[in-house]
Amino acid sequence: MSVLKITDAAFAYGEQLIFQDITLETRPGEIFCLMGRNGCGKSTLLDCILGIHPLKKGTIQISDKSVDAYKPAELAKKMAYLPQSHEHSFPYKVLQVVLMGRTAYMSRFGSPTQEDKVIVKNLLNKIGITHLSDRPYTQLSGGELQMVMLARSLAQEAPLILMDEPTAHLDYYNELLFLETIASLVKDGRQTIFMATHSPNQAFYLENRGIPVRVGLMCNGKLIETGPPAKTLTSANLGQVYNIEARILDSGETKQVMPVGTLK
């Protein structure tokens, strides 16, 4: 059974076509990295998966059921979302923020149960942020905040997590820490992650760690190729998608992309 299945999807704002002919499928226990230049339609595709925008054509299924057929609480048990940035205006404690991920399991006027609190405390421990439990989340660094939001997403216990450039505002250390964390989650829990990212080296990093990972390359509103990073992230493909000259460095054990310059 596929976790996420998109078939012949197209979306437009009025007459302006954003993407078309998008067909892809994610498997249980893998990370799918969606890549492409700004404006190619990545974030809009994520919005369509979330049910924010209706497709002009095609279908999107979560666990073999159309995303349109789910009630909001049902969909929250199937899919979680981690944005690249988060507005945090009120000084909720970290434990309270992560408990919000359990909302789909509560009645309309209910409150967190003891079971909900145990699940959240175990997650904080698993991700390594128990020490932040009583901190106001308005006082966290960017790296700490993104780990908290990851914990809140995991609290939904959904088989699929959508991520929109989740490391865009992180420094190098916190980017690696985040990638290490999601790698261990996929290995241990059969979690499926669908992640929009601008960094080919993130896909190579995950592949180097032995994580099941595939890449989808979007260009001019179309998905031009999908597959493992080693086969998909070629110099020719990166040139077509990003209009850059790039070399693939291969030590035999690891691979990474080294940009050389832009193409004229």
KEPALO-923607 format. One record per residue (C-alpha): residue in three letters; chain; y, x, z. Coordinates in steps of 0.02 Angstrom, whole numbers. Layout:
@code = ALA	unit = A	v = Y	u = X	w = Z
...
END
This chain:
@code = MET	unit = A	v = 0	u = 0	w = 0
@code = SER	unit = A	v = 172	u = 68	w = -46
@code = VAL	unit = A	v = 309	u = 74	w = 85
@code = LEU	unit = A	v = 451	u = 56	w = -40
@code = LYS	unit = A	v = 429	u = 3	w = -221
@code = ILE	unit = A	v = 572	u = -13	w = -344
@code = THR	unit = A	v = 535	u = -81	w = -517
@code = ASP	unit = A	v = 654	u = -79	w = -667
@code = ALA	unit = A	v = 806	u = -95	w = -554
@code = ALA	unit = A	v = 983	u = -110	w = -621
@code = PHE	unit = A	v = 1150	u = -145	w = -536
@code = ALA	unit = A	v = 1327	u = -172	w = -598
@code = TYR	unit = A	v = 1499	u = -211	w = -527
@code = GLY	unit = A	v = 1550	u = -344	w = -653
@code = GLU	unit = A	v = 1535	u = -259	w = -822
@code = GLN	unit = A	v = 1527	u = -84	w = -748
@code = LEU	unit = A	v = 1345	u = -29	w = -748
@code = ILE	unit = A	v = 1307	u = 85	w = -599
@code = PHE	unit = A	v = 1122	u = 118	w = -626
@code = GLN	unit = A	v = 978	u = 52	w = -730
@code = ASP	unit = A	v = 792	u = 75	w = -765
@code = ILE	unit = A	v = 757	u = 138	w = -588
@code = THR	unit = A	v = 571	u = 135	w = -550
@code = LEU	unit = A	v = 496	u = 230	w = -404
@code = GLU	unit = A	v = 374	u = 212	w = -261
@code = THR	unit = A	v = 360	u = 297	w = -93
@code = ARG	unit = A	v = 197	u = 332	w = -5
@code = PRO	unit = A	v = 158	u = 320	w = 181
@code = GLY	unit = A	v = 195	u = 482	w = 271
@code = GLU	unit = A	v = 309	u = 568	w = 145
@code = ILE	unit = A	v = 492	u = 613	w = 123
@code = PHE	unit = A	v = 573	u = 559	w = -40
@code = CYS	unit = A	v = 734	u = 653	w = -79
@code = LEU	unit = A	v = 853	u = 564	w = -198
@code = MET	unit = A	v = 974	u = 687	w = -280
@code = GLY	unit = A	v = 1117	u = 680	w = -402
@code = ARG	unit = A	v = 1303	u = 709	w = -422
@code = ASN	unit = A	v = 1437	u = 604	w = -336
@code = GLY	unit = A	v = 1453	u = 437	w = -424
@code = CYS	unit = A	v = 1279	u = 437	w = -500
@code = GLY	unit = A	v = 1228	u = 282	w = -401
@code = LYS	unit = A	v = 1130	u = 352	w = -253
@code = SER	unit = A	v = 1225	u = 263	w = -114
@code = THR	unit = A	v = 1234	u = 102	w = -214
@code = LEU	unit = A	v = 1045	u = 107	w = -236
@code = LEU	unit = A	v = 1027	u = 127	w = -47
@code = ASP	unit = A	v = 1140	u = -25	w = -22
@code = CYS	unit = A	v = 1029	u = -125	w = -139
@code = ILE	unit = A	v = 874	u = -73	w = -41
@code = LEU	unit = A	v = 962	u = -128	w = 119
@code = GLY	unit = A	v = 996	u = -297	w = 39
@code = ILE	unit = A	v = 1185	u = -275	w = 39
@code = HIS	unit = A	v = 1198	u = -291	w = -150
@code = PRO	unit = A	v = 1086	u = -401	w = -259
@code = LEU	unit = A	v = 1011	u = -317	w = -411
@code = LYS	unit = A	v = 1067	u = -366	w = -585
@code = LYS	unit = A	v = 887	u = -340	w = -641
@code = GLY	unit = A	v = 722	u = -284	w = -567
@code = THR	unit = A	v = 641	u = -293	w = -396
@code = ILE	unit = A	v = 640	u = -199	w = -231
@code = GLN	unit = A	v = 490	u = -220	w = -114
@code = ILE	unit = A	v = 465	u = -160	w = 64
@code = SER	unit = A	v = 283	u = -160	w = 118
@code = ASP	unit = A	v = 238	u = -261	w = -39
@code = LYS	unit = A	v = 365	u = -399	w = -2
@code = SER	unit = A	v = 532	u = -426	w = -89
@code = VAL	unit = A	v = 677	u = -365	w = 16
@code = ASP	unit = A	v = 763	u = -532	w = -19
@code = ALA	unit = A	v = 620	u = -627	w = 63
@code = TYR	unit = A	v = 644	u = -550	w = 236
@code = LYS	unit = A	v = 747	u = -623	w = 375
@code = PRO	unit = A	v = 864	u = -491	w = 453
@code = ALA	unit = A	v = 757	u = -467	w = 609
@code = GLU	unit = A	v = 599	u = -453	w = 505
@code = LEU	unit = A	v = 679	u = -324	w = 390
@code = ALA	unit = A	v = 738	u = -223	w = 540
@code = LYS	unit = A	v = 555	u = -203	w = 591
@code = LYS	unit = A	v = 512	u = -136	w = 418
@code = MET	unit = A	v = 662	u = -26	w = 380
@code = ALA	unit = A	v = 791	u = 73	w = 479
@code = TYR	unit = A	v = 950	u = 152	w = 414
@code = LEU	unit = A	v = 1037	u = 314	w = 461
@code = PRO	unit = A	v = 1210	u = 334	w = 381
@code = GLN	unit = A	v = 1298	u = 500	w = 353
@code = SER	unit = A	v = 1436	u = 452	w = 476
@code = HIS	unit = A	v = 1455	u = 327	w = 617
@code = GLU	unit = A	v = 1608	u = 251	w = 698
@code = HIS	unit = A	v = 1591	u = 265	w = 887
@code = SER	unit = A	v = 1739	u = 178	w = 967
@code = PHE	unit = A	v = 1664	u = 123	w = 1133
@code = PRO	unit = A	v = 1596	u = 244	w = 1263
@code = TYR	unit = A	v = 1420	u = 175	w = 1275
@code = LYS	unit = A	v = 1296	u = 291	w = 1357
@code = VAL	unit = A	v = 1169	u = 374	w = 1242
@code = LEU	unit = A	v = 1026	u = 277	w = 1322
@code = GLN	unit = A	v = 1116	u = 113	w = 1285
@code = VAL	unit = A	v = 1149	u = 162	w = 1103
@code = VAL	unit = A	v = 967	u = 203	w = 1072
@code = LEU	unit = A	v = 913	u = 42	w = 1157
@code = MET	unit = A	v = 1013	u = -51	w = 1024
@code = GLY	unit = A	v = 875	u = -1	w = 905
@code = ARG	unit = A	v = 761	u = -122	w = 998
@code = THR	unit = A	v = 872	u = -274	w = 957
@code = ALA	unit = A	v = 751	u = -343	w = 826
@code = TYR	unit = A	v = 618	u = -361	w = 962
@code = MET	unit = A	v = 729	u = -460	w = 1081
@code = SER	unit = A	v = 766	u = -645	w = 1084
@code = ARG	unit = A	v = 942	u = -701	w = 1040
@code = PHE	unit = A	v = 1003	u = -698	w = 1220
@code = GLY	unit = A	v = 873	u = -577	w = 1285
@code = SER	unit = A	v = 894	u = -406	w = 1360
@code = PRO	unit = A	v = 789	u = -246	w = 1347
@code = THR	unit = A	v = 621	u = -256	w = 1433
@code = GLN	unit = A	v = 541	u = -119	w = 1535
@code = GLU	unit = A	v = 432	u = -82	w = 1383
@code = ASP	unit = A	v = 588	u = -59	w = 1276
@code = LYS	unit = A	v = 659	u = 63	w = 1402
@code = VAL	unit = A	v = 497	u = 163	w = 1407
@code = ILE	unit = A	v = 492	u = 173	w = 1217
@code = VAL	unit = A	v = 671	u = 237	w = 1212
@code = LYS	unit = A	v = 646	u = 365	w = 1351
@code = ASN	unit = A	v = 492	u = 432	w = 1262
@code = LEU	unit = A	v = 592	u = 448	w = 1101
@code = LEU	unit = A	v = 733	u = 541	w = 1187
@code = ASN	unit = A	v = 605	u = 661	w = 1258
@code = LYS	unit = A	v = 515	u = 681	w = 1091
@code = ILE	unit = A	v = 676	u = 724	w = 999
@code = GLY	unit = A	v = 736	u = 836	w = 1140
@code = ILE	unit = A	v = 894	u = 744	w = 1193
@code = THR	unit = A	v = 842	u = 673	w = 1363
@code = HIS	unit = A	v = 981	u = 776	w = 1441
@code = LEU	unit = A	v = 1107	u = 669	w = 1346
@code = SER	unit = A	v = 1045	u = 502	w = 1413
@code = ASP	unit = A	v = 1193	u = 467	w = 1528
@code = ARG	unit = A	v = 1327	u = 546	w = 1420
@code = PRO	unit = A	v = 1455	u = 433	w = 1334
@code = TYR	unit = A	v = 1413	u = 449	w = 1152
@code = THR	unit = A	v = 1598	u = 462	w = 1109
@code = GLN	unit = A	v = 1592	u = 635	w = 1190
@code = LEU	unit = A	v = 1452	u = 707	w = 1083
@code = SER	unit = A	v = 1462	u = 840	w = 950
@code = GLY	unit = A	v = 1421	u = 794	w = 770
@code = GLY	unit = A	v = 1246	u = 868	w = 784
@code = GLU	unit = A	v = 1210	u = 781	w = 949
@code = LEU	unit = A	v = 1273	u = 615	w = 881
@code = GLN	unit = A	v = 1163	u = 624	w = 727
@code = MET	unit = A	v = 1009	u = 655	w = 835
@code = VAL	unit = A	v = 1056	u = 504	w = 941
@code = MET	unit = A	v = 1072	u = 396	w = 785
@code = LEU	unit = A	v = 904	u = 461	w = 726
@code = ALA	unit = A	v = 829	u = 409	w = 893
@code = ARG	unit = A	v = 906	u = 236	w = 875
@code = SER	unit = A	v = 829	u = 220	w = 701
@code = LEU	unit = A	v = 659	u = 271	w = 768
@code = ALA	unit = A	v = 673	u = 144	w = 909
@code = GLN	unit = A	v = 656	u = 8	w = 776
@code = GLU	unit = A	v = 477	u = 69	w = 748
@code = ALA	unit = A	v = 498	u = 33	w = 562
@code = PRO	unit = A	v = 381	u = 119	w = 438
@code = LEU	unit = A	v = 529	u = 165	w = 325
@code = ILE	unit = A	v = 693	u = 252	w = 368
@code = LEU	unit = A	v = 833	u = 261	w = 240
@code = MET	unit = A	v = 952	u = 408	w = 261
@code = ASP	unit = A	v = 1115	u = 431	w = 167
@code = GLU	unit = A	v = 1159	u = 617	w = 168
@code = PRO	unit = A	v = 1118	u = 631	w = 353
@code = THR	unit = A	v = 1165	u = 815	w = 368
@code = ALA	unit = A	v = 1329	u = 805	w = 270
@code = HIS	unit = A	v = 1439	u = 843	w = 421
@code = LEU	unit = A	v = 1324	u = 961	w = 516
@code = ASP	unit = A	v = 1336	u = 1149	w = 536
@code = TYR	unit = A	v = 1194	u = 1259	w = 477
@code = TYR	unit = A	v = 1103	u = 1261	w = 645
@code = ASN	unit = A	v = 1110	u = 1073	w = 669
@code = GLU	unit = A	v = 1059	u = 1044	w = 489
@code = LEU	unit = A	v = 902	u = 1148	w = 516
@code = LEU	unit = A	v = 870	u = 1064	w = 684
@code = PHE	unit = A	v = 882	u = 893	w = 601
@code = LEU	unit = A	v = 764	u = 944	w = 460
@code = GLU	unit = A	v = 639	u = 1017	w = 584
@code = THR	unit = A	v = 644	u = 855	w = 683
@code = ILE	unit = A	v = 612	u = 739	w = 535
@code = ALA	unit = A	v = 476	u = 858	w = 473
@code = SER	unit = A	v = 384	u = 843	w = 639
@code = LEU	unit = A	v = 407	u = 654	w = 639
@code = VAL	unit = A	v = 327	u = 637	w = 468
@code = LYS	unit = A	v = 184	u = 753	w = 518
@code = ASP	unit = A	v = 150	u = 666	w = 684
@code = GLY	unit = A	v = 188	u = 484	w = 650
@code = ARG	unit = A	v = 159	u = 449	w = 466
@code = GLN	unit = A	v = 342	u = 400	w = 455
@code = THR	unit = A	v = 411	u = 377	w = 279
@code = ILE	unit = A	v = 587	u = 438	w = 244
@code = PHE	unit = A	v = 693	u = 398	w = 92
@code = MET	unit = A	v = 840	u = 517	w = 96
@code = ALA	unit = A	v = 990	u = 538	w = -18
@code = THR	unit = A	v = 1046	u = 720	w = -13
@code = HIS	unit = A	v = 1151	u = 842	w = -112
@code = SER	unit = A	v = 1048	u = 993	w = -60
@code = PRO	unit = A	v = 898	u = 1046	w = -167
@code = ASN	unit = A	v = 861	u = 1178	w = -37
@code = GLN	unit = A	v = 824	u = 1042	w = 92
@code = ALA	unit = A	v = 682	u = 981	w = -18
@code = PHE	unit = A	v = 618	u = 1158	w = -39
@code = TYR	unit = A	v = 631	u = 1187	w = 149
@code = LEU	unit = A	v = 525	u = 1034	w = 185
@code = GLU	unit = A	v = 399	u = 1082	w = 50
@code = ASN	unit = A	v = 391	u = 1259	w = 121
@code = ARG	unit = A	v = 346	u = 1181	w = 289
@code = GLY	unit = A	v = 198	u = 1091	w = 211
@code = ILE	unit = A	v = 278	u = 917	w = 220
@code = PRO	unit = A	v = 231	u = 791	w = 85
@code = VAL	unit = A	v = 395	u = 781	w = -9
@code = ARG	unit = A	v = 449	u = 718	w = -180
@code = VAL	unit = A	v = 614	u = 726	w = -269
@code = GLY	unit = A	v = 699	u = 598	w = -381
@code = LEU	unit = A	v = 839	u = 663	w = -492
@code = MET	unit = A	v = 975	u = 539	w = -541
@code = CYS	unit = A	v = 1092	u = 573	w = -686
@code = ASN	unit = A	v = 1214	u = 453	w = -769
@code = GLY	unit = A	v = 1141	u = 305	w = -676
@code = LYS	unit = A	v = 960	u = 341	w = -723
@code = LEU	unit = A	v = 814	u = 423	w = -636
@code = ILE	unit = A	v = 770	u = 565	w = -755
@code = GLU	unit = A	v = 622	u = 641	w = -662
@code = THR	unit = A	v = 521	u = 627	w = -502
@code = GLY	unit = A	v = 392	u = 743	w = -426
@code = PRO	unit = A	v = 363	u = 885	w = -302
@code = PRO	unit = A	v = 512	u = 1001	w = -278
@code = ALA	unit = A	v = 422	u = 1150	w = -355
@code = LYS	unit = A	v = 397	u = 1055	w = -518
@code = THR	unit = A	v = 555	u = 950	w = -520
@code = LEU	unit = A	v = 692	u = 1067	w = -459
@code = THR	unit = A	v = 694	u = 1181	w = -610
@code = SER	unit = A	v = 844	u = 1276	w = -677
@code = ALA	unit = A	v = 847	u = 1162	w = -829
@code = ASN	unit = A	v = 844	u = 1002	w = -725
@code = LEU	unit = A	v = 978	u = 1064	w = -605
@code = GLY	unit = A	v = 1085	u = 1111	w = -754
@code = GLN	unit = A	v = 1067	u = 936	w = -827
@code = VAL	unit = A	v = 1099	u = 844	w = -663
@code = TYR	unit = A	v = 1234	u = 952	w = -582
@code = ASN	unit = A	v = 1305	u = 1046	w = -733
@code = ILE	unit = A	v = 1272	u = 1212	w = -649
@code = GLU	unit = A	v = 1179	u = 1371	w = -688
@code = ALA	unit = A	v = 1051	u = 1401	w = -551
@code = ARG	unit = A	v = 905	u = 1518	w = -519
@code = ILE	unit = A	v = 749	u = 1472	w = -422
@code = LEU	unit = A	v = 703	u = 1613	w = -303
@code = ASP	unit = A	v = 517	u = 1618	w = -266
@code = SER	unit = A	v = 449	u = 1741	w = -138
@code = GLY	unit = A	v = 272	u = 1675	w = -156
@code = GLU	unit = A	v = 284	u = 1587	w = 11
@code = THR	unit = A	v = 454	u = 1502	w = -2
@code = LYS	unit = A	v = 569	u = 1439	w = -139
@code = GLN	unit = A	v = 756	u = 1411	w = -140
@code = VAL	unit = A	v = 897	u = 1375	w = -261
@code = MET	unit = A	v = 1033	u = 1504	w = -290
@code = PRO	unit = A	v = 1183	u = 1434	w = -387
@code = VAL	unit = A	v = 1257	u = 1558	w = -511
@code = GLY	unit = A	v = 1403	u = 1457	w = -579
@code = THR	unit = A	v = 1457	u = 1301	w = -669
@code = LEU	unit = A	v = 1411	u = 1267	w = -849
@code = LYS	unit = A	v = 1552	u = 1255	w = -975
END
